[in-house]
Amino acid sequence: MERNSLNTEGYQLESQIREAYGRVLYTFTCHNKVSERLLKQNNTIKVWQIVLSALTTGSFLVTIVSNKELSGIIGAVISIILLILNAYTKNFDLVETAQSHQKAADALWIIREEYVSLLTDFELLDAAEIRERRDDLQKRTAEIYAQSPKTDAKSYKAAQKALKTDEEQTFSDKEIDVMLPNSIRRENRKNIN
């Protein structure tokens, strides 16, 4: 199958697969970013709950010992804030939601890797086999999307920054070589040839 020309069937098929890969990569990264954000938010709330609990207890102890009206008012205000935080965490389980997003990202990871493999094998496969693998990936991706929580604009912006600016999902040859044993590093093979 001719694949180099812009008007060929192979080029168009490859373009569609590359675009699908990009969408999966963005969604995978969005789910990771939402999960990270929710866990960070949960940790911040937990710290504030501890601090406010300590302040509430302290202000009530001051009220008992010194019988000051101001410390009682401060204690009551802090208690109300703590009550609101506790009610929020009761109604919105941030850890559970973060785990749902992480589960979606984990499921999309294998899809992402299979798209990379399909693009790697593209020149070795015939058009029918490429379409079959593409269709299977699209079906499995749709199933994951149907079972996954939705991402939001904030996670999309974080994913966009991670992928475009921070190059979070890419490695240079040198970075990969550092992680591999000497015997299979590309740099060492270049020196042999």
Sequence and secondary structure as in RCSB ss.txt:
>XXXX:A:sequence
MERNSLNTEGYQLESQIREAYGRVLYTFTCHNKVSERLLKQNNTIKVWQIVLSALTTGSFLVTIVSNKELSGIIG
AVISIILLILNAYTKNFDLVETAQSHQKAADALWIIREEYVSLLTDFELLDAAEIRERRDDLQKRTAEIYAQSPK
TDAKSYKAAQKALKTDEEQTFSDKEIDVMLPNSIRRENRKNIN
>XXXX:A:secstr
   SSTTSHHHHHHHHHHHHHHHHHHHHHHHHHHHHHHHHHHHHHHHHHHHHHHHHHHHHHHHHHH  HHHHHHH
HHHHHHHHHHHHHHHH  HHHHHHHHHHHHHHHHHHHHHHHHHHHHGGGS HHHHHHHHHHHHHHHHHHHHHS  
  HHHHHHHHIIIIIS TT   HHHHHHHS GGG HHHHHHH 
